[in-house]
Amino acid sequence: MWFKPALSVVVASAVPNLALFAFGRLDLVMYTMAGSLCALYGHSLPYARRARTVAGVVVGMLIGMAISLVTASLTDSTAVLIAVGALLAAGQKVLCDATRIGPPGPVIFTFVTSAALFAPQHLGQVPGHLALTVAAGAVSWLVTVGPALLRREGPERRATARALAAAAAYADDPGHRTRHAAAAAVHTAWQTLLAAGRPTPVRRELERLVVHAEAALARGALGAHPGVHGRPVGDAHGGGHARTADRDSERALTAVVTRTGDHELEARVAGPDRLRAWARQTRARGPVPTPPPAPGTAEELFGIDAERAARRTAGRRDARRAVLRALAPGSPLLPIAARALIGCALAGYVSMAVGVGRPYWAIVTAASLYQANVTLSWNRALQRTLGNLLGVLVFAAVLPVSRTSSLALIGCCLFFNFAAEALITRNYWLGSIAVTPMALLVLEFGGTHPAGELIGDRVLDTVIGAAVGILAAMAVTNRRATGRLERALAATDRARAHAVHVIAAPAPAPAALDAARRGLTGSLVELREAGDTAAGEWWQRALPEEHILAAEQAGHRTLAATATRQGLIAPAPENGAV
């Protein structure tokens, strides 16, 4: 639900704010706010993983706050504070991208730690301020994990509903974009269900629903590429891509698909209307719909159990290795971190040069721009600038109301907190309109400031941060994006070749089929992300567009053949999946 992160942060902020109001110490709100904003994270994750993720976010926020507060207590040099803020912003960017923590990403960390850098204090005050952050972070953890007591499978239900809706959209309007969206949604649903832990009766029904979404996706892929029945799967585009797979396996795959044609799949796969109805029921608070068996349901669930068992032994180790690879030399994330470092530092120094005393907002504005590529960063810069400038006008309008009483100030902050988080995922510039007055009102907890000075500094910081930030994005190229694309293409070739060999076996084990299909799905999702990222960078060598298209189409045909094959075999008790 789009409003749940917004409600979570409102509750997580209201509790410490009202406690500080009761003690007459609203000047400490900035330190509790650092912990309260942790409630924005992890809302798409199952509750078991969400608990670990939000705890990690609180620890990360605490470390960032400790660095900022200690630095602020040791020096009042604006130049040094800007340098530390830029280093923190770059580190937070690369760590959030490497761990794929999800929205709202690094910008919340950068906002809080940059503001804390310019909060004067003594070294002896730091432990108490950090204790407030920890206490508010504990409240955030309880707020984000607490709903598990009422609806334990809520995140899994939402992920499954999105997969069903995306599959229905693809069935209604087959195309490249809808196919990728459906494949990504189904992949995410499986990842969510696998991360949820041991299966429950509700999760079993959700798994059966995702199998239906996969079957609809497979039916669409077969219908979109009818040539798969008449010649080897990899030769549909002239054979260039097929050379990555063994010819004998290709012929065997063709025989499998021909023998189990799409007419059989058509008869047993749910249509788009039924998929949408199931999606609505799954999102609702009632019982999960119980669908009839889709093709290959039993085999699919055997494979899911096998993968779940494997994850219990190696999942966290593999996740740590993935993070280390993302941080290693040669990673495509490092140029993005360099952009953040250079852009944030330059934005802060330019803002300082024009007379802004605490240029943290210039750092935050620059840091918020850096997306996966230059094109997305440019779009974000335009939206951020427009939203912030309009937000300044909103702040000027509500400032007199907020100064009527402390409770009015708390109420205004909570309102803009909710508005910012409810709107920003739906329309970034509209959400930015609410972010600006919220950030400015937080300063009022420490004492009133001249409105003209606040507004003038914020306008300057916004314009400088956006302009300098986008210039840094253009100057620091990310040529590693093409390398990532080439690696994704190679990984897709390998995953597809492996799937072809598994399908062509006389009696492949259900767990092997399921692992091959899921590996190919993941590689196709990564290939599309890598392709979109590389396409938005400039100063790149020419992209292999035809190779990408051929790889995606051949991969989706192989996925369709895998789904068809799974509908024919019987689960073997000795396959180790149970």
Summary of the structure (lengths in Angstrom):
residues: 578
radius of gyration: 25.9
end to end distance: 34.5
largest distance: 79.4
contacts: 2146
relative contact order: 0.12
helix: 79%
strand: 0%
